[in-house]
Amino acid sequence: QVQLVESGGGMVQAGGSLRLSCAASGSTFSINIMRWYRDVPGKQRELVAGISNGDITNYADSVKGRFTISRDNANVAVYLQMNSLKPEDTAVYYCNVAAGPLKMNYWGQGTQVTVSS
């Protein structure tokens, strides 16, 4: 089992920045991929960014050049630096990890990000 706790959400004006953090505990030795997703009401959950345990990253087209995902393997955490935020980035952001040989998915509780115009 892996437990995830997110922090860092909040309200910011368009053009501003926020940094999301996600701390993992439990069977963290088995974590491979770490990701951030977001939920917007009325839309499907969107994969925002992912990072492998080899530090290979991928991003949604909508955030490329503005968001940066990183991970701290020593402290087992994943971060999402969000710059040049837009109102359409407003969402609940969820941390997700895949762990173990079966790559089971674990989710955090979510953190609200609100960007005002």
C-alpha positions in Angstrom: 0.0 0.0 0.0 1.1 3.5 -0.8 -0.4 6.7 0.8 -0.2 10.0 -0.9 -0.7 13.5 0.6 -0.8 16.5 -1.7 -0.2 20.1 -0.7 0.4 23.5 -2.4 -2.9 24.2 -4.1 -4.6 27.6 -3.7 -5.8 30.7 -5.5 -3.6 32.7 -7.9 -4.1 35.3 -10.6 -3.5 34.5 -14.2 0.2 34.6 -15.0 1.1 33.5 -11.5 2.8 30.4 -10.2 2.1 27.6 -7.8 4.1 24.5 -6.7 2.2 21.3 -5.9 3.9 18.7 -3.7 2.9 15.1 -3.1 4.6 13.1 -0.4 4.4 9.3 -0.5 4.5 6.8 2.4 4.1 3.1 2.9 5.5 0.7 0.3 7.4 3.5 -1.5 10.2 1.2 -2.6 7.9 -0.2 -5.2 6.9 3.1 -6.8 7.9 3.5 -10.5 5.8 6.1 -12.3 4.6 9.3 -10.6 2.0 11.5 -12.3 -0.3 14.5 -11.8 -3.8 14.5 -13.1 -6.5 17.1 -12.9 -10.3 17.1 -12.8 -12.4 19.9 -14.3 -16.2 19.6 -13.8 -17.9 18.2 -16.9 -14.6 16.9 -18.4 -12.7 13.7 -18.3 -9.8 13.5 -15.9 -6.7 14.7 -17.7 -3.2 13.5 -17.3 -1.1 16.6 -16.8 2.4 15.2 -16.4 4.3 12.1 -15.6 7.8 11.1 -14.6 9.4 7.7 -14.5 11.9 6.4 -12.0 14.5 7.1 -14.7 13.3 10.8 -14.8 11.7 10.5 -18.2 8.9 13.1 -18.3 5.8 13.6 -20.4 3.3 16.5 -20.4 -0.1 17.3 -21.8 0.2 19.6 -24.7 -1.8 22.2 -22.8 0.9 22.6 -20.2 4.1 22.1 -22.1 6.5 24.9 -21.5 4.6 26.1 -18.4 4.6 23.1 -16.0 7.6 21.1 -14.8 7.3 17.8 -13.0 10.1 16.5 -10.8 10.6 13.9 -8.2 12.7 13.3 -5.1 13.5 9.6 -4.8 15.2 10.0 -1.4 12.1 11.5 0.2 9.7 9.9 -2.2 7.9 12.9 -3.4 6.7 14.4 -6.6 6.3 18.0 -7.5 4.6 20.1 -10.1 5.9 23.6 -10.7 3.2 25.5 -12.5 4.1 28.8 -14.1 2.2 31.2 -16.3 -1.0 29.9 -15.0 -4.3 30.4 -16.9 -7.9 30.3 -15.8 -8.3 27.1 -17.7 -5.8 25.5 -15.4 -8.4 25.7 -12.6 -9.0 22.2 -11.4 -8.6 19.7 -8.6 -5.1 18.2 -9.1 -4.4 14.7 -8.0 -1.2 12.9 -7.4 -1.0 9.4 -8.8 1.6 6.7 -8.5 2.0 3.2 -10.1 3.6 0.8 -7.7 4.7 -2.8 -7.6 5.0 -5.4 -10.4 1.4 -5.1 -11.3 1.7 -1.3 -11.4 -1.3 -0.7 -9.1 -2.6 2.8 -9.0 -2.7 4.9 -5.9 -4.3 8.4 -5.6 -4.0 11.3 -3.3 -6.9 13.2 -1.9 -6.6 16.1 -4.4 -5.8 19.7 -4.1 -7.7 22.6 -5.5 -6.0 25.1 -7.9 -8.0 28.2 -8.8 -6.7 30.7 -11.3 -8.6 34.0 -11.6 -8.5 36.2 -14.7 
